[in-house]
Amino acid sequence: MGPVLTSSDVGDYPAPADSIHAPNSLSSPTAPTLPISDQWPATVRMAFAPPVDSQSAQAFTWQLAHSHYENFSVVSALLPRRLRQDFCNIYAFCRIADDLGDEVSDRDLSLRLLDRFRQATIDLYAGCPTTIVFSALESTVAKYSIPIQPFLDLIDAFEQDQRIDRYHTHAELRDYCRRSANPVGRLVLYVGGYRDEQRQQLSDATCTALQLANFWQDVRRDLTDRNRIYLPRETMDRFQVTEAQLRTATCDENYRRCIRFEVDRTAALFDQGDELLALLDESVRPQVSLFGQGGRAILQAIRRCDYDTLTSRPVLSRRQKGQLVLRAMAGRLRQMFRQDTVHANISPSEER
């Protein structure tokens, strides 16, 4: 389950090396040129940078991951070294696709860019990477035989954000999460060597819960910054919460009960997803567990502010984030210590 990528993570990124620069326009051999805006983050400006050799491309995704997502360096340290570059390659795809959806103010242009990114994804699977990020991702896809669908599902979800900004039912919202969040977890499982339906469904529970936790945390921000309401209309009606109330940031008892209802059923999804941990190799378990712990911590922050996510945004303090990471790292160290102990107790004849 990777980090759920939200608009609050937006930042700008330096190019990974002096030899790699954003082009003056977004173009492809089969599509018309689109002008680049200097106001766009570098992820968008570099989205269609031409392909380069694998080493340079992977330097790009490595720097993108470690310079943007604030905890990526720590999370990366929890992973076996052999998996770190592949995680960076996948993260770069997710980050760029998300920013193509959220950081281009013109919805029509955003849809055109996402459509082009989809075609570049298809080109990769046809054996012809056409941009720098796909030059890096090519080896990861081949190494783990990753199917194309999770990548296409993510692009589809970001396109949906351009067309749909209100949800009537919880089922509709869960379907959006199926494409906006769950593919990230499935990609993590593929890299970890897991392809079975049982693990994928448990992963889906955690990823959906993470996405929902972000929604309940960001009700006010999503509305004011993106004109999006992810609270299902059926839940709002049930607790007599109106869109006008959200716009005026009026937090009353009805709103608190509404958010509490959603927080409680999101917590149940985290409980369901926890069953995945016992089915993972110990080398990746601490990193995966960190995502669920972080999501639960967001829910707890919402509870601490008495479910008022209209007048303030509940966040984790540096201390709380540090405690989560330290617990995960302690688990990783214990696992490594057990491995060393087992190895030390094996006699030379047993090793042979």
N, C-alpha and C positions, 0 to 999 in steps of 0.2 A: 504494500500500500504506500505509495509515495505521497509526498505532500500534496494536498489539494491546492491547486493554483488559483488564487483569487486576485482580483484587481488591486487589492491592498498591497500586493507584493511588488507593484510596478516600480521599476527604477531604470537607470541608464547603465550601460555596460561598455567598457572599453573594448576595442578590438584586441584579440589575443596576441597579435604580433604586428609589427610595423608593416609587414608585407601584405596584410589583409585589411582591406578598407571597404567601407560600404560603397556600393555603386551609386552613380548619380541618378539612376532611375531603376525601377523594378521592371525587369523584362525577362522574357524567356524566348526560346526559338520559335514557339508557336503562339505567343500571345503579344498583344500590343504593349508598348511601353507605358508605365504608370510613373508619374513623378514622385520623388521622395520628399517628404516634409522634414525639415530639421527639428520639428517639434516631436516627431515620433521617437520612441526609445530605440536604442541601437538594435534591439532584437528585431524590430520591424524593418529597420533600415538594412539589416544584414540578412533578412529572411531569404532573399533570393540572390545573395552574393554567389558568384560562380563557384563551381566545385574546385577543390584543390587536392593535393595529395593527402593521403589518410593521416599522416602524422600532423600536418598543419591543421587539418580539420578537427582532429581530436584535441589539439591544443586550444582551439576555439571553444569547443563544448566544455572542456575542463574549466577554462577561465570563466566562461559564462555561468556555469553552475556555482563555482566557488566565490565569484564576486557579487552575485545577486541574491541567491537564497541564503539568508543570514546564518542558518544552522547547517548548511550543506557540508562545510568542512568537518564539522564535528560528526555529523551523520555518516559522512564518508569514512571517517576513522573507525566507525563501528563495523564497517563492512570488510569482508576479506579483500585483500588488495586486488585479487584477480577480477573483482566485480566493479571496482570503482569507476573505471573509464566508461564501462557500459552504462552505468547509472547516469553518468554525465551526458552521454550521447542521447539517452532517452529523455532526460530532463530538458535538454536543449530543444528537442522537438516540441515537448509539451509547453515550454515557456514561450517559444516563438509563436506557436499556434494560438495560445491564449492571448498574447499581445496583439496578434493580427485581428482578433475579435474585439478586444477591449480598448486598445490604444489608438485606433483610427476613428476619428470622430464622425466620419461620413459612413453611415451604415451600408450604403450601396457599394462604396469602395471597399469596405471591410469584407463584404461578401465576395467581391471579385478577387481580393487577395487570398481569402481562404479557399476559394475554388482553385486558384492557381497552386496553392500549397497542397491541396488534395492531388492535383495532377502530378506535382513533383513527387508525392508519396507513391503514386501509381508508377511513375517512371522508375523510382528506386526498385520496386518489385519486378520491373521489367528488365532490370540489370543496367539501368542508365541513370545514376545519380546526377542531378542537374544543379544542385546547390551545395554550399559548403556544409550545412548541417546534415544533409543526406550522404555526403562523402564520409562523414564520421559515423553515421548511423548504419551504413552498409555492413560493416563488419559485425556489429552487434546483432543485426537481423539474421545474418548468415550463421553466426556462431550458435545461436539458440533457436534457430528455425522459428522465429516469431512471425505469426500470421499478420496480415495487413489490417484485419478488422479493428483491433484496438486503436490504431492510429486514425483510421477513417471515422470511427465513432467519436473520437475527441474532436475532430474537425467539424463533424456534424453538430455536436453540442454547441460549439462556439458560433456556428452559423445560426443555430436556433436562438441564441442570445440576441441576434440582430433582428429576429422576426417576432419573438414572443417575449413579453415582459411581465405577464401576469399568469398565474396558475390557478385553476379552479379547484383541483382536487389533489390530495396527497399522492394518489396514484400517478397523476401527470408529473408531479415533481420527482417522484422516484424514477420515472422513466427518463427524465432529464439527467438525473444522477447516474443512471445506468450508462450514459454516454459521456457525461462530463467528468466523472470521478472514477467509476469502476474500472475503466480501461487502464488507468495508471497502476492500480493494484495488480491487474492481470499481467501487465508488462513486467512488473517486479517479480512476479511468480515465474514467468518464463525465464528471466535471467537467473533466478534461483534454481531452475531445473524442474519446475513443477508445471504440469499441464492438465491435471485432473479436475473434474467438475466440482468435487467436494471442496477442495482448497479454493477454487475460484469463487464459489458461492460465499464462503466465509470471508474471503477477501472483499467481495462486493459489499458485505454488511458493514465492514469497517470503513471502506471508502465512502459509501453513501452516508454513513453517520458523520464522517469528517466534513463532507460537503454541507450537510444539514446544519451541523454545529456552526460552520462559517456563516450560513444564512441567518441563523437566529442571533448571532453576534453582530451582524452587519445590516440589520433591517433598515436602520436610518440611512446608513451610507449608501446601500444599494439604491434606495429611492432617490436620494438627493443627487448622487453622482451619476447614476445610470438609468434612472426612471424605471427601475425593476422592483417588483414585489414578489418575493419567493414564498412568503406566507400564503398557503393555499386559501382561496376564497372560502371554501367550506369550513376551514378552521376559524377564519375571521368571523364568518356569520355565526358560527356556533357560540362564540364568546362575545358577539356584538361589538366587534372591532371594525372600524371603517377606514377607508383609504384617507379620508379627510383627517382623521385622527392621527394617522401615521405622518401625514404631511405637516401637521402642526406640532408633532412630537409630544402628544398628550398621553402620558403614561398613567393610566388609571388601573383599577383592580381588574377590569375586563382584559386589558392588554396583558397584565401580569399573568392571569390565568391562561390566556392564549399561549404565551411563550412557555409557561411551565408545562403545559400539555405537550407541546412540541419537544421540549427538552427531555421530558420523561420518556417519550417513545424513541427519541434518538439515543438515549442512554441504553435502552433495551437492545438497539442494534449493535452498540459497542460490546455489550455482553455476548451477543451471538458471535460476533467476529473474533472474540478472544479465543474461541475454540481452535482457531487456526494455528496459534502459537505452538501448541504441542505437536503439530504436524509438520513443523519446519525444522530444518537442520539448525543446530545451536549456533552455527557461524553467522546466520542471518537473523536469528530470533530477536536479539536485543534491538537491532535497528527497526525491525517491523513493529515490535512492541512499543517503540517510542511514538509511533503515529497514533495508536490507540490511546496511550497515556496523555498525549498532547490534546487530543480531541476531548477526552474526559475533563481535562483541566479547563478547557474553554467552557464546557457546560457548568463546571463548578464556579467559574468566574461569573457566569450569568446568574447562577443561584445567589452568589454573594451580593450582587447588586439588586437583589429582589426582583429579578426578571425585567428590569428596566433597561432595554437596549435601544430606547428612543432618545433619551436625554444624554446618554454617554455610551461609549463603546467599551464593554468589558474586555480587558486584555490580560495577558499573563505578564507578571513582573519579570525582570531579569533574574531575580532570585528563583522564582518558580520555574522558569525555563532551565536555569542552571541545575536545579534539583532533578528535573526530568532527565536531562542529559547525563548527569552524574549517575543516576540509578541505572540507566541503560549501559553506560560505560562500565559500571561495576559488574553488571551481568556478563558483559563481554570479557572482562578480565577473569572472572570466575571460570568461564568456559575455557579460556586459554590456559588457565592454571590446571584445570582438570586434564586437558589434553597433554600438557607437559608432564603431569604426574603419571598418567597412563603410559606415556612414552618412556619415562624413566624406569618404570617397573617392568618393562619388557626386556627379557634377557637377550643377549646377542644372538643366541640360537633361534629364539622366537622371531627376531627381526629377519633372519635369513629365511 
